[in-house]
C-alpha cells in the first residue's frame, strides 16, 4: 500500500462498549445516503471493528466480519467527510487486514463502490489462481 501519513492526533483503536451509542449516530448519515447498510445495536456489538478518533471525536469506523478461517470481509467503512483523503480510511482497513492476519484468515474481501480506494489498499478483483467472486441479487434491499 502506498503510504499516506495519518495525522498525528488521530487514534485508531478497537471499539469499546461505551462507543456504541455514538457509533450508531455516526453511521446514520452514511445509511441515509445509501452508502452503508443500517446496523442494529446487536450487530454493532457482534462485529469486530475499529474506530478512528481525534480529540475523543469519532471520525471513522470499519468492521471486519469473519465468516470462517478462510474468509473475512471489511464492512461498513465510513470516514467523516472532512477527514477523507487523509489516511484515516486506509488506517482502518489496515487494522482490519492485520486483525485477519493475526487470526490466520486466508482472504479478506471488500464489496464496495469505492474500487479505486480499495485497490490502493492492495485489494484486487482476482484471487490466486484467477478465482473471482460472482454475485446475484435475489431481492431488493429494504430501506430501514
Buried (B, 14 or more C-beta within 10 A) or exposed (E): EEEEEBEEEBBBEEBEEEBEEBBBEBBEEBBEEEBBEBBEEEBBEEBBBBBBBBEEEBBBBBBBBBEEEEBBBBBBBBBBEEBBEBBBBBBBBBBBBEBBEEEEBEBBBBEBEEEEBBEBBEBEEEEEEEEEEEEEEEEEEEEE
